[in-house]
Each structure stands twice: as C-alpha cells, then as structure tokens.
Amino acid sequence: MQAQLTQEETKTKFSLNCVYLYFSKYCNLRCRHCWIDPEFSTDRTPKDNELDVKSLFLALDECQKLGMNSVKITGGEPFLRADIFELLDYIKDRNLNVTFETNATLIKQKEARALKQVKVSQVAVSIDGPNARIHELLRGIKGSFAEAIEGIKFLKEHNLNVQLIISLWRQNKDYLKSVIELSRSLGVNSVKINIISCIARADKMLKDQEVLSVKEVIDCYKQLMQQLQKEPAFAVHFDIPPAFQPLKNGRLRDLYNCSILNILGILADGRLSICGIGDSLDTLVLGKVGQDSIKDIWCNHPILEDIRKNVPYNLKGVCGKCILRYYCLGKCRAEAFYAKGSFVAPFSFCQQAYEQGLFPISRLI
C-alpha cells in the first residue's frame, strides 16, 4: 500500500506544471469529432455560464504557487470571447510558457498581434484537408476553410510558430500529403496528425465506420512516413502511440504525451478536471473555481491519488506489458477511463492492435 503523500511531498513529486484552460464553452464550428462537445455560437461576448476572467486570474495565481509554469489555452474556440485579450495581458506579465489551440477562423491582425505580444510558443490550428470540400466535411461550417487559411496567414505575418493539426478520418486519409504540401506553402512550422479519440461526438463517427480501423491507421502511418523520406525535410508528427514509432539511435525521435501526472484542466464554466474530459464525464469533475481550494484538490483529491498511485505502474492489458509505458503513461488516460471506467485500462488503440497481432513484439516485455 502506497502511503499518502503530505502536501509538501505532493508539491515536490507531482508539481502542477501545466494548466489546460478551456477558455470558451462555445465554438463557431460544428466539428463532427469534437471530444469537448461545445455549444454552437457566433456571439463573442462573455456568457453567464462561463467563468469570468477575474475569478480565472485568481485561480491561475493559485496554480502558479503549485508550480505551474505553462498554460495551454484552448476551447471551444478561445477567440469567441472578447475578454481573451484580458487573459493574454494577464499572462504576458507572468513569464508563463503559452501554447494556443484555435480553428483560426476569427484571427485577424488584432488577434495575431496579441498572440505575438504574449510570446506564445506555438499556435495549433486545425486544418483537415487541402481544400474547402474535405476540410468542411469534418468542420461542418461553409466558408471555414478560407477563414482558417486567412487566419494562418495573419499568424505567419507576425512570425508566430504555427502547427497545423489534422484529425485523421476516412474522408481525408488520402489527402495527408496534399495538406502537408499546403502547410509548406503557407510557411507553417510543423504538422501533427491526430488519431480521433472516440469520445462524445466521435462516438457516432465510430458507429458509422468513419473512424479508421487500427490496421488502416498503421498502414496510413507507414505509407506516409515512406513518402516523406523522399521529400525535403519538414516537421511532421503522426501521433500514433509511441510503441509504433521507430527508434533513432536507440531513442524515440519526437515523443508526445499528455503528462497526466502534472496537468490540471480548468473548464470554461470554472469546473476543474484532470483535463477537458470533465465536460464529458461528470465523475471526473474535481471541484470548482471559487468554491474549492485548488491546492487541496491537487494535493488530496482521491481521483488524482488514484492516478498517481497506478499510472503507469499498474496499467492493464498490453499497456502493462509495453516497455514504453513509463514514457507514454498509457497514452490518453482520459480516453481509457471514458471507454472502460478505469485509469489503468489499456489504451484502446494499442489493445486492439495487440489482439489483432499488429502490436510490435519488440515493444513487449
């Protein structure tokens, strides 16, 4: 039995490094795969059911005392709130590393300039096809492709580090190379290809067989990597689990993980969760800004204690057998809990690959 950590030990061993801030409860697109499932709106004024910025600032001050040195601002769509500029001004004065996720449809000169002034380390923009037809099949709003491309151009005018995010599904799997070529032409710094997490809206896509099978994803990954070897160097990360990625000089080249042990999510209405999953699962809401002590939640909440005690030490299924579990921590623990109701359940992609004989034997203990 692992002894309960004191608050000081928790602060030392599990520093709160990053807050995932889901700034807006709304979005101006209707993305079919969204795991946050925001309400649709085009109104940029703050809403009564969104946390006001003054309360948010107090919460972030509390988080900084627990070790927070970076913030990921995401949504819904962050620029749907006019007070986003107040948030950026607050962050600018606090020497925090900032990453920003947006659909870019609302970005003009003013928005790009504000991101430049806050010295955002990266702006991630969603583009799911090389043209409006393919992109808007997933994003659900006519005209959103042209607006996003214009937004990217404004960001690059201010020399911001832009990463283009592609959500991989059946309708765009044959267009990845074309999207990468578009990225080059726009001066984008990197491309990240995400496998859709079958949470919230994406459940219907899974039932309709619009989400690629594990084998299809693996084949798509291998084919794309082979194609890119013949091209001029460009930063492309295909976010397939680390076990499927090649080693270079005995090490993984560009490992992404969610650092579940060192993050906290602040949802748009002020609720706290392990990330954004609290919007889909009330059982993973830890408390609320202004009502509960963030320090007490971080140091003592039983859900966080469960994660710290068991991840990655007691992962089940193929994740418990994988030699990379201490690196990737079982990939997305929110997805595992959503699917199986347990933080130690195997990541569904890896478990399916294992059961189908597709999981790399060299990655197993």
ABEGO torsion letter per residue (X at the ends): XBBBBBAAAAAAABBBABBBBBABABBABBBAABAAGBBBBABABBBAABBBAAAAAAAAAAAAAAGBABBBBBOEBAAABAAAAAAAAAAAAAGBBBBBBBAGAABBAAAAAAAAAAGBABBBBBBABABAAAAAAAAGBBGAAAAAAAAAAAAAAAGBBBBBBBBBBAAAAAAAAAAAAAAAAAGBABBBBBBBBBBEAAAAAAAAGABBBAAAAAAAAAAAAAAAAABBBBBBBBBBBAAABBBBGGBBABBBBAGAAABBBBBAAGBBBABAAAAABAAABAEBBGABBAAAAAAABAAAAAAAAAOAAABBEAAAABAAAAAAGGEBAAAAAAAAGBAABBBAAAAAAAAAGABBAAABX
